[in-house]
Amino acid sequence: MQTLKEFLSNVITGFLAVILVVFPREYIKAYIITKSGDLTPKKLGRLSLNPFVHLDPIGTIAFILFDFGWSRPIPIIPMKSKKSRKTLLIVSIIGPIFGIIFFVIYGIITKNLSNYYLFQIFYKATKWSLTFAIFSLFPIPPLDGSKLLAALLPEEYIDWYLKYEIYGILFLLGLLLVWILPLVMSPFVSFIEKLTNFIINGGG
């Protein structure tokens, strides 16, 4: 049974770890979309160095409780031109790629930390970066996998598909409440935790 101190420590270190996982990749995605000519992220305040604008409340809680979660989707205009489809494809792939990159970076940092609380923050950030990279590939709005699928859909289906993105969060919440998502993600979470421990502890 956790003490109050342990519970608060877990919540605080978990919350800070979520910021490390979510903020860099979402800012980079917003930057790429804006540079491509779609100013929607900038107009809606997502091209921001404020990490809180990128956090999804339910996704953040899911990270802390279940070792996986999600961020707020980057707003983007439904895209049909070849250039726009290419941008959408790049943005949907770059999230998971950076998740893997940060998994390695945070793992190296964690390995060299001696402070207990800093270790906990970066340890969680390490494993959550990789779980997010995998989980975000699921083709469920607003995850990156849904954008990837949208970029590959025939033109007449793109608007129809993307307009239902708002319901994706409700769908994810429903899957959490009936315990389907934790069940599906459990093998990934277990494997990634073992991999994280191996990298940080050198197999020890």
N, C-alpha and C positions, 0 to 999 in steps of 0.2 A: 504494500500500500504506500503510495507516494505521500510524502509530507507536503505541507503547503509550500515550503521553501523549494522543494524539488519540482513541484508543479509549476510554480512561477518561473523557476529557472528554465524549465523545458519550454514554456510558452515564450519567454523573452528571447532565448537563444534561437528558438524555432522561427520566431517572427523576423529576427535579424537575418537569419539564413535565407528565408524566403525572399527578402529584399535583394540579397546577393545573387540569388538564382534568377529572379524575375526582371529586375531593373535593367541590367546591361543588355540582355537579349531583346527586350521589348523596345528599349530606346533605339537600338541599332535598327530594328525593323521599321520603326517610325521614321527614322532618318532616311532609310533606303526608299521607302514609299514616297516621302516628301521630295527627295531628290529626283525621283522618277517623273515628277510632275503632278502627283496627286497631293494637294495641300490639306486634305481632310485631317490627317493626324495633327498637323500644326494648328489648324483652326480650332480643333477640339481639345487642344492642350496636351496632346500626347507626345509631342516632341519636347519633352520636359525632363529636366534633371531632378525633378521631384519624384522620388521612387514611389510615393503613395498613389500617384495617379495611375500606376501600372498594376496595382494589386487588385485582385478580385477577392472580396471578403470570404466567400464560401471556399474558393480555391485555396486561399491562405490557411484557413482552418483545416482543410483537407490535408495540406502539407504537414501540419503539426500533428494531426491525429493519425493519419494513414500513411505518411511518408511519400505521398504523391499529391499533386494538385495542379492548378492552372492559374493563368493570369487573365487580366482584362484583355479582350481582343482589340487589336489595333484597328480603328475604323478605316475603311477603304471603300472607294467607289466601285460598284460592280464593273468588272473589266471585260471588254470584248475584243479590243484591237490586239494584234499580235504582240506589239510592244507592251501593252498592259498585261496581257496574259503571261508574258515572260517575267515581268516584274512580280506578278502574283505568285508565280512558280518559284522565283528566287526567294521571295519573302517567306514562303511556306517551308522552304527547305533550310533556310539560314537559321531559323530558331533551333531545330534539332542539332544542326552542326555546331552552333555556339554552345549548346548544352553539353556536348561532348568535350569541346575545348575547355569550358569552364570546369568540367569534371576533372580534367587533368590539372589545370592551374590550381584549383582549390585543393586538390589532393596533395600537390607538392607543398602548398602553404601549410596545410594541416599537419603534414609530416614533420614540419620544423617548428611547431608551436608547443610551448610548455605550459602556458596559462590555460587553466581548465576551461574557463568560459569561452575564450577565443577558440580553443580546440573544438568545443561543442558546436559553436556557430559555423566554423568552416567545415567540420566533419559532416554536419547536416547539409550544408550548402553543396558539398562534394557529391554526396549520394543523390540528393534531390535534383541536381543539375542533370544527372544521367536519367533518372526516372522521368523527369519532365521531358527530356529529349525523346524518350520512347513513348510516353503517354501522349505527347502532343501530336504524334503521327496518327492517332486514332481519327477516323473520318467523321468526327462529331463536332458540329459547330459549338464553340468558336475555336476549337483546337486547330493547329497548323495543318493537320491532315485534311480538314474540311476545305481549306484554301487550296491545298494541293489538288484535291479532287475537283474543285470548282475550275481550276485552271485547265483541267483536262476534259471538262464537259463540253458537249456541243453548245454552240452559241445560244440557242434558244432556251437552254435550261439554266444558264448562269444566274440570271436575275431571280428566277424562281427559287433556286437553291439558296442563294445568299440572303434572301429576304427572311428566311426562316431561322437565320443565325441567332436571333434574340431568344428563341426557344431552346437553344442548345444548353444554356446554363440550367434551365429548369429540368431538362432531360438528364444532365449530369447529376444534379441534386437528387433527382428521383432514383437514379442508379446507385447513388451513395446511400440513400435512406433504406433501400431494399437490399443493400449489401452486395450488389452485383459487382460494382467497380472494385471494392477492396478484394473481392474474391478473384477477379480477373487479374488484378495487378499484383496480388500476393507473390506469385513465383518470380516476377520481375523485381519486386522490392527485395525479396530474400536474396536473389542472385546478386543484385547491385550492392547490397549491404556487405555481402561476403567479398565481392570484388573491391569495394572501398576499403575494407579492413586489410585485404591483401596488399593493396597499393600503399596504404599508410603504414602498416606494420611490417611490410616486407615478408608477408606470409607467416609472421610470428604470432 
